[in-house]
Amino acid sequence: MRLRCEREIQEAREESIQGEIEGLKVQEGALSARISLCFQEIDETQEIIASLLAQRSRPAPKGYTRVEIVAVWPLVGEHTPEDRERLETQQAELEVELHNLEEQELELSQVLQTGGKKLDLAEARHRKDQQERSYQTKKRGSLVLQATIDRLMRKMLPRIEYYMQQFLPSLTLGRYHDVRLTTEPDEHVASGGAFQLSVWEPAASEYIPRALLSGGTADQISLTLRLAFSVAALPRELNAAPGFVLLDEPLTSSSRERMQALVDMVTGETLGQHFEQMLFISHNNSFDPSAFAYHIYIDNGLVAESTLPAVIDYVPGQTVMTPLPEVSDLVEYSEVEIEAEAEAEEDEGTDTSKVPIIAE
């Protein structure tokens, strides 16, 4: 009985062991396949690593352990597998930034009209430096010019006031004698902004702005300012002062007394000491032309009367006197031009049948 039991137990174990052996064989085959796949992945990974090292001009490592790879590419040792997620996030952000920069590059290339051509950074910086130097040069020149203008204006204002005080009593028949010429404050200009002209009014005992004066008086003040500026601006120190001054309709709406006062100043020493010759053009017949040394009347575009002397033609060693041409010898305007001018004169309401051009 005992022997029988032992025999049955042995037979049962053999079947179980045989089953286990078969199971182990199956597991061995699966593990062998997995090991083969692992070796294949290792080979592929090593090939990828070798390719990356070659792309970045790195030497081939002795082995493919981390230490051996770090030896030929130290950047690998700065990160660990735990940094992968963070690095992938940074990569995505950099890709977005790169895309934005490419769009900016395209826009700038269109603005600069480079046609997509890549700009040389060193050349661009060199040109920038040149432009900066040119800008600084022009800026300094502008400052020097502005300083010169400011200095001239500070020098001119007292002289203009002085000459206005000389001319004003004559033009205003003694009513006004003193003026004040100032400039509005301007933070960008050292000498100030626009001119502000005021006249001393004895009745009010104060300086009155030009805007508060009547139209005729304001015209007189403006003419005084222009004459004073012309005289003050004469470059006497260079001995290059102009020899004449031209007054074209200086007072169009003045009374007979004011016009005569202007004529007296023009024909007298007030302006004569500054200019060798004065040309006075006027449509006004309220003054006596005989006050001038010479005068010319123009009628419909033709010289109707003239007291100018004969023209002297200079010939070396010989003087030839050439008389002025007769009225009939002058070139006449066409009828169309004469009619157009006549219509314009009628529209303006002024009588220009005889226009004296008087020279002192």
C-alpha positions as CSV (number, residue, x, y, z in Angstrom):
1,M,0.0,0.0,0.0
2,R,2.8,2.3,0.9
3,L,4.6,1.6,-2.3
4,R,1.6,2.2,-4.3
5,C,1.0,5.6,-2.8
6,E,4.6,6.6,-3.4
7,R,4.3,5.6,-7.0
8,E,1.1,7.6,-7.5
9,I,2.6,10.7,-5.9
10,Q,5.7,10.4,-8.1
11,E,3.6,10.1,-11.2
12,A,1.6,13.2,-10.2
13,R,4.7,15.3,-9.6
14,E,6.2,14.3,-12.9
15,E,3.1,15.6,-14.7
16,S,3.2,18.9,-12.7
17,I,6.9,19.3,-13.2
18,Q,6.5,18.6,-16.9
19,G,3.8,21.4,-17.1
20,E,6.0,23.8,-15.3
21,I,8.9,23.0,-17.6
22,E,6.7,23.7,-20.6
23,G,5.6,27.0,-19.1
24,L,9.1,28.0,-18.4
25,K,10.1,27.2,-21.9
26,V,7.3,29.5,-23.2
27,Q,8.5,32.3,-20.8
28,E,12.1,31.7,-22.0
29,G,11.1,32.2,-25.6
30,A,9.2,35.5,-24.8
31,L,12.0,36.8,-22.8
32,S,14.4,36.0,-25.5
33,A,12.3,37.9,-28.0
34,R,12.1,40.9,-25.6
35,I,15.9,40.8,-25.1
36,S,16.3,40.8,-28.9
37,L,14.1,43.9,-29.2
38,C,16.0,45.6,-26.4
39,F,19.3,45.0,-28.2
40,Q,17.7,46.3,-31.4
41,E,16.5,49.5,-29.6
42,I,20.0,49.9,-28.1
43,D,21.6,49.7,-31.5
44,E,19.1,52.1,-33.0
45,T,19.6,54.5,-30.1
46,Q,23.3,54.3,-30.4
47,E,23.0,55.1,-34.1
48,I,20.8,58.1,-33.3
49,I,23.3,59.3,-30.7
50,A,26.2,58.9,-33.2
51,S,24.2,60.8,-35.8
52,L,23.5,63.7,-33.4
53,L,27.1,63.9,-32.4
54,A,28.2,63.9,-36.0
55,Q,25.7,66.7,-36.8
56,R,27.2,68.8,-34.1
57,S,30.8,68.0,-35.0
58,R,31.4,66.0,-31.9
59,P,33.8,63.1,-31.9
60,A,32.6,59.5,-31.5
61,P,32.5,58.4,-27.9
62,K,34.3,55.4,-26.6
63,G,31.1,54.0,-25.4
64,Y,27.5,55.0,-25.0
65,T,27.2,55.3,-21.2
66,R,26.2,58.7,-19.9
67,V,29.6,59.5,-18.6
68,E,31.2,58.7,-22.0
69,I,28.7,60.7,-23.9
70,V,29.1,63.7,-21.5
71,A,32.8,63.5,-22.1
72,V,32.4,64.4,-25.8
73,W,29.2,66.6,-25.4
74,P,29.1,68.4,-22.0
75,L,25.7,69.9,-22.7
76,V,24.1,66.5,-22.1
77,G,25.4,66.5,-18.5
78,E,23.5,69.8,-17.8
79,H,20.1,68.1,-17.9
80,T,18.5,65.0,-16.6
81,P,15.5,62.9,-17.8
82,E,13.4,64.7,-15.2
83,D,13.9,68.0,-17.1
84,R,12.3,66.6,-20.3
85,E,8.8,68.1,-19.7
86,R,10.2,71.5,-18.8
87,L,12.5,71.5,-21.9
88,E,9.7,70.5,-24.1
89,T,7.6,73.4,-22.8
90,Q,10.5,75.8,-23.5
91,Q,10.9,74.4,-26.9
92,A,7.3,75.1,-27.7
93,E,7.6,78.7,-26.5
94,L,10.7,79.2,-28.5
95,E,9.0,77.9,-31.6
96,V,6.2,80.4,-31.1
97,E,8.7,83.2,-30.6
98,L,10.6,82.1,-33.7
99,H,7.4,82.3,-35.7
100,N,6.7,85.8,-34.5
101,L,10.3,86.9,-35.3
102,E,9.9,85.5,-38.8
103,E,6.7,87.5,-39.3
104,Q,8.5,90.6,-38.0
105,E,11.4,90.0,-40.4
106,L,9.0,89.7,-43.3
107,E,7.3,93.0,-42.3
108,L,10.6,94.8,-41.9
109,S,11.9,93.5,-45.2
110,Q,8.9,94.9,-46.9
111,V,9.4,98.3,-45.1
112,L,13.1,98.4,-45.9
113,Q,12.4,97.0,-49.4
114,T,15.2,94.4,-49.1
115,G,13.3,91.9,-51.2
116,G,13.8,89.2,-48.7
117,K,17.6,89.6,-48.9
118,K,19.4,88.9,-45.6
119,L,21.1,91.9,-44.1
120,D,24.6,91.8,-43.0
121,L,24.6,92.6,-39.3
122,A,28.1,94.2,-39.3
123,E,27.3,96.3,-42.3
124,A,24.0,97.4,-40.9
125,R,25.7,98.4,-37.7
126,H,28.4,100.3,-39.6
127,R,25.7,102.2,-41.6
128,K,23.8,102.9,-38.4
129,D,27.0,104.4,-36.9
130,Q,27.5,106.6,-40.0
131,Q,23.9,107.8,-39.8
132,E,24.3,108.5,-36.1
133,R,27.4,110.6,-36.7
134,S,25.6,112.4,-39.6
135,Y,22.7,113.1,-37.3
136,Q,24.9,114.4,-34.5
137,T,26.7,116.6,-36.9
138,K,23.5,118.1,-38.3
139,K,22.2,118.4,-34.7
140,R,25.2,120.3,-33.6
141,G,25.1,122.5,-36.7
142,S,21.4,123.2,-36.0
143,L,22.3,124.2,-32.5
144,V,25.1,126.5,-33.7
145,L,22.8,128.0,-36.3
146,Q,20.0,128.5,-33.7
147,A,22.5,130.1,-31.3
148,T,23.6,132.4,-34.1
149,I,20.0,133.4,-34.9
150,D,19.3,134.0,-31.2
151,R,22.4,136.2,-30.9
152,L,21.4,138.1,-34.0
153,M,17.9,138.6,-32.8
154,R,19.1,139.8,-29.4
155,K,21.4,142.2,-31.2
156,M,18.7,143.3,-33.7
157,L,15.8,144.0,-31.3
158,P,17.4,147.1,-29.7
159,R,18.5,148.4,-33.1
160,I,15.0,147.9,-34.6
161,E,13.5,149.8,-31.6
162,Y,16.0,152.6,-32.0
163,Y,15.2,153.1,-35.7
164,M,11.5,152.8,-35.1
165,Q,11.7,155.6,-32.6
166,Q,13.5,157.7,-35.3
167,F,11.0,157.0,-38.0
168,L,7.7,156.9,-36.0
169,P,7.3,160.6,-35.2
170,S,7.7,161.5,-38.8
171,L,5.2,158.9,-40.1
172,T,2.6,159.5,-37.4
173,L,2.8,163.4,-37.5
174,G,4.3,163.5,-34.1
175,R,1.5,161.5,-32.3
176,Y,3.7,158.5,-31.4
177,H,7.3,158.5,-30.4
178,D,8.1,155.3,-28.4
179,V,7.6,151.7,-29.2
180,R,8.4,148.4,-27.4
181,L,9.3,145.3,-29.4
182,T,9.2,142.1,-27.5
183,T,8.8,138.3,-28.2
184,E,6.5,135.8,-26.8
185,P,8.1,133.2,-24.5
186,D,9.0,130.0,-26.3
187,E,10.7,127.2,-24.6
188,H,12.1,125.9,-27.8
189,V,13.7,129.2,-28.9
190,A,16.0,131.1,-26.6
191,S,15.3,134.5,-28.3
192,G,11.5,134.0,-27.9
193,G,8.7,133.4,-30.3
194,A,6.6,135.8,-32.4
195,F,7.2,139.6,-32.2
196,Q,4.8,141.6,-30.0
197,L,4.7,145.3,-30.9
198,S,3.2,147.9,-28.7
199,V,3.2,151.7,-28.9
200,W,3.2,154.3,-26.1
201,E,-0.1,156.1,-26.1
202,P,0.3,159.4,-24.2
203,A,-3.5,159.7,-23.6
204,A,-3.6,156.3,-21.9
205,S,-0.2,156.6,-20.4
206,E,0.6,153.1,-21.3
207,Y,1.9,150.9,-24.1
208,I,-0.9,149.7,-26.4
209,P,-0.7,146.6,-28.6
210,R,-0.7,147.2,-32.4
211,A,-4.0,145.1,-32.6
212,L,-5.9,147.9,-30.7
213,L,-4.9,150.6,-33.1
214,S,-6.9,151.8,-36.1
215,G,-6.3,150.4,-39.5
216,G,-4.4,153.4,-40.9
217,T,-2.3,153.8,-37.8
218,A,-1.5,150.0,-37.7
219,D,-0.4,150.3,-41.4
220,Q,1.9,153.2,-40.4
221,I,3.3,151.1,-37.5
222,S,3.9,148.1,-39.8
223,L,5.7,150.3,-42.3
224,T,7.8,151.8,-39.6
225,L,8.7,148.3,-38.5
226,R,9.7,147.2,-42.0
227,L,11.8,150.3,-42.6
228,A,13.5,150.0,-39.2
229,F,14.3,146.3,-39.8
230,S,15.7,147.1,-43.3
231,V,18.0,149.7,-41.9
232,A,19.0,147.7,-38.8
233,A,19.8,144.6,-41.0
234,L,22.2,146.5,-43.2
235,P,25.6,144.8,-43.0
236,R,27.7,148.0,-42.5
237,E,30.6,146.1,-40.9
238,L,31.1,144.3,-44.2
239,N,30.8,147.5,-46.3
240,A,28.2,145.7,-48.4
241,A,25.0,147.7,-47.8
242,P,22.6,147.8,-50.7
243,G,22.4,151.1,-52.6
244,F,18.7,151.4,-52.8
245,V,15.3,150.6,-51.2
246,L,12.1,149.9,-53.0
247,L,8.7,151.0,-51.5
248,D,5.8,149.5,-53.5
249,E,2.5,151.0,-52.3
250,P,3.7,151.4,-48.7
251,L,0.5,153.2,-47.6
252,T,-2.5,152.3,-49.7
253,S,-5.3,153.6,-47.4
254,S,-3.7,156.6,-45.8
255,S,-4.8,160.2,-45.7
256,R,-3.2,163.0,-47.6
257,E,-1.4,164.1,-44.5
258,R,0.0,160.7,-43.7
259,M,1.1,160.2,-47.3
260,Q,2.8,163.5,-47.4
261,A,4.6,162.7,-44.2
262,L,5.9,159.5,-45.8
263,V,7.0,161.5,-48.9
264,D,8.8,164.0,-46.7
265,M,10.6,161.1,-44.9
266,V,11.6,159.4,-48.1
267,T,12.8,162.6,-49.8
268,G,14.5,163.9,-46.6
269,E,17.6,162.8,-44.7
270,T,15.8,160.4,-42.5
271,L,16.1,157.5,-45.0
272,G,18.5,159.3,-47.4
273,Q,21.4,158.8,-44.9
274,H,21.0,155.0,-45.2
275,F,20.3,154.5,-48.9
276,E,21.8,156.1,-51.9
277,Q,18.6,155.6,-54.0
278,M,15.0,155.1,-53.1
279,L,12.3,153.9,-55.5
280,F,8.7,154.9,-54.5
281,I,5.8,153.3,-56.4
282,S,2.3,154.5,-55.8
283,H,-1.2,154.8,-57.4
284,N,-2.0,157.7,-55.0
285,N,-2.1,161.2,-56.5
286,S,-2.4,163.0,-53.2
287,F,1.2,164.1,-53.1
288,D,3.3,166.3,-55.3
289,P,5.7,164.3,-57.5
290,S,8.0,167.4,-57.8
291,A,9.2,166.6,-54.4
292,F,11.2,163.8,-56.0
293,A,14.3,164.4,-58.1
294,Y,13.0,162.1,-60.9
295,H,9.6,160.6,-61.6
296,I,8.0,158.4,-64.3
297,Y,4.3,158.2,-65.2
298,I,3.0,154.9,-66.6
299,D,-0.3,155.0,-68.5
300,N,-1.7,151.6,-69.7
301,G,1.6,149.9,-69.4
302,L,3.5,152.7,-71.3
303,V,5.8,155.4,-70.1
304,A,3.7,158.5,-70.5
305,E,6.1,161.0,-68.8
306,S,9.7,160.8,-67.5
307,T,12.2,163.2,-66.0
308,L,15.0,160.7,-65.9
309,P,18.3,161.9,-67.4
310,A,19.7,160.4,-70.6
311,V,21.3,157.0,-70.3
312,I,25.1,157.0,-70.3
313,D,26.6,154.1,-72.3
314,Y,30.1,153.4,-71.1
315,V,32.7,152.8,-73.8
316,P,36.4,152.6,-72.8
317,G,37.9,156.0,-73.6
318,Q,34.6,157.5,-74.9
319,T,31.4,158.7,-73.3
320,V,28.2,158.4,-75.4
321,M,24.9,160.0,-74.4
322,T,21.9,158.0,-75.5
323,P,18.5,159.7,-75.1
324,L,15.6,157.8,-73.6
325,P,13.3,156.2,-76.2
326,E,10.1,158.1,-77.2
327,V,6.8,156.8,-76.0
328,S,5.9,155.7,-79.6
329,D,9.0,153.6,-79.8
330,L,8.1,151.5,-76.7
331,V,6.7,148.0,-77.0
332,E,3.0,148.2,-76.3
333,Y,1.0,145.6,-74.5
334,S,-1.5,143.5,-76.5
335,E,-5.1,144.7,-76.4
336,V,-6.0,141.5,-74.4
337,E,-3.5,142.3,-71.7
338,I,-4.6,145.9,-71.5
339,E,-8.2,145.0,-71.2
340,A,-7.4,142.3,-68.5
341,E,-5.4,144.8,-66.5
342,A,-8.2,147.4,-66.8
343,E,-10.8,145.0,-65.6
344,A,-8.6,144.0,-62.6
345,E,-8.1,147.7,-61.7
346,E,-11.8,148.3,-61.9
347,D,-12.4,145.4,-59.6
348,E,-9.9,146.8,-57.1
349,G,-11.5,150.2,-57.2
350,T,-8.3,152.1,-57.7
351,D,-7.4,154.6,-60.5
352,T,-4.3,153.4,-62.2
353,S,-4.5,155.5,-65.3
354,K,-1.4,157.2,-64.2
355,V,1.0,155.5,-62.0
356,P,4.0,157.5,-60.8
357,I,7.3,155.6,-60.3
358,I,9.4,158.1,-58.5
359,A,13.1,157.8,-57.8
360,E,15.0,159.9,-55.4
